[in-house]
């Protein structure tokens, strides 16, 4: 059985790793967009391309928010009871 400090340290390490992975993923996706815009700088479509890329990113954000907000197979967001049960489970795991 793990000690409490060890479980917390593991949780913190995993959260930091996931945040770093998400940031790296965003940079990996943002830099090609910047390259596309810079490539189109001397064309009449530069402004349209920049706004199209911004709209695409906004669409990705909205779609990901919808998928994160709704668990698989559910038609409504999680209830407060479900969130409370999840928090209770996490607290018990960290004891």
FIDRENVEX-884842 format. One record per residue (C-alpha): residue number from 1; residue in one letter; x, y, z. Coordinates in steps of 0.02 Angstrom, whole numbers, plus 50000, padded with zeros to 5 digits. Layout:
<atoms>
[NUM; "A"; [X; Y; Z]];
...
</atoms>
This chain:
<atoms>
[1; "X"; [50000; 50000; 50000]];
[2; "X"; [50065; 50173; 49957]];
[3; "X"; [50093; 50312; 50080]];
[4; "X"; [49987; 50470; 50068]];
[5; "X"; [50135; 50581; 50023]];
[6; "X"; [50184; 50462; 49885]];
[7; "X"; [50010; 50461; 49807]];
[8; "X"; [50002; 50651; 49813]];
[9; "X"; [50174; 50667; 49737]];
[10; "X"; [50124; 50547; 49598]];
[11; "X"; [49964; 50644; 49566]];
[12; "X"; [50056; 50810; 49559]];
[13; "X"; [50188; 50736; 49443]];
[14; "X"; [50055; 50667; 49326]];
[15; "X"; [49958; 50832; 49322]];
[16; "X"; [50117; 50929; 49283]];
[17; "X"; [50160; 50804; 49146]];
[18; "X"; [49987; 50820; 49069]];
[19; "X"; [49994; 51010; 49073]];
[20; "X"; [50166; 51005; 48990]];
[21; "X"; [50102; 50884; 48859]];
[22; "X"; [49951; 50994; 48822]];
[23; "X"; [50062; 51147; 48806]];
[24; "X"; [50182; 51056; 48691]];
[25; "X"; [50035; 50997; 48586]];
[26; "X"; [49967; 51173; 48571]];
[27; "X"; [50137; 51240; 48517]];
[28; "X"; [50156; 51097; 48394]];
[29; "X"; [49989; 51146; 48316]];
[30; "X"; [50013; 51334; 48328]];
[31; "X"; [50181; 51345; 48240]];
[32; "X"; [50118; 51269; 48075]];
[33; "X"; [49976; 51396; 48079]];
[34; "X"; [50102; 51537; 48098]];
[35; "X"; [50203; 51466; 47954]];
[36; "X"; [50047; 51460; 47845]];
[37; "X"; [50006; 51642; 47884]];
[38; "X"; [50186; 51700; 47853]];
[39; "X"; [50190; 51604; 47689]];
[40; "X"; [50032; 51695; 47634]];
[41; "X"; [50091; 51869; 47687]];
[42; "X"; [50118; 51934; 47511]];
[43; "X"; [49957; 51866; 47441]];
[44; "X"; [49785; 51948; 47440]];
[45; "X"; [49718; 51803; 47544]];
[46; "X"; [49826; 51833; 47699]];
[47; "X"; [49692; 51916; 47805]];
[48; "X"; [49560; 51788; 47755]];
[49; "X"; [49680; 51646; 47793]];
[50; "X"; [49723; 51717; 47964]];
[51; "X"; [49539; 51733; 48010]];
[52; "X"; [49502; 51560; 47942]];
[53; "X"; [49638; 51485; 48051]];
[54; "X"; [49574; 51581; 48203]];
[55; "X"; [49397; 51518; 48168]];
[56; "X"; [49463; 51340; 48151]];
[57; "X"; [49549; 51353; 48320]];
[58; "X"; [49390; 51423; 48397]];
[59; "X"; [49291; 51278; 48325]];
[60; "X"; [49417; 51154; 48396]];
[61; "X"; [49400; 51237; 48567]];
[62; "X"; [49210; 51232; 48563]];
[63; "X"; [49204; 51051; 48506]];
[64; "X"; [49329; 50996; 48638]];
[65; "X"; [49232; 51091; 48772]];
[66; "X"; [49073; 51001; 48719]];
[67; "X"; [49157; 50830; 48721]];
[68; "X"; [49239; 50861; 48890]];
[69; "X"; [49077; 50928; 48964]];
[70; "X"; [48975; 50777; 48912]];
[71; "X"; [49035; 50603; 48961]];
[72; "X"; [49025; 50468; 48828]];
[73; "X"; [48846; 50416; 48800]];
[74; "X"; [48771; 50550; 48911]];
[75; "X"; [48653; 50684; 48847]];
[76; "X"; [48674; 50802; 48994]];
[77; "X"; [48820; 50867; 49096]];
[78; "X"; [48866; 50774; 49255]];
[79; "X"; [48757; 50811; 49405]];
[80; "X"; [48820; 50882; 49568]];
[81; "X"; [48795; 50711; 49647]];
[82; "X"; [48911; 50631; 49521]];
[83; "X"; [49041; 50767; 49547]];
[84; "X"; [49025; 50748; 49737]];
[85; "X"; [49048; 50559; 49722]];
[86; "X"; [49202; 50583; 49613]];
[87; "X"; [49278; 50706; 49737]];
[88; "X"; [49242; 50586; 49880]];
[89; "X"; [49331; 50447; 49784]];
[90; "X"; [49483; 50557; 49753]];
[91; "X"; [49491; 50606; 49937]];
[92; "X"; [49482; 50424; 49989]];
[93; "X"; [49619; 50378; 49866]];
[94; "X"; [49731; 50514; 49937]];
[95; "X"; [49708; 50460; 50119]];
</atoms>
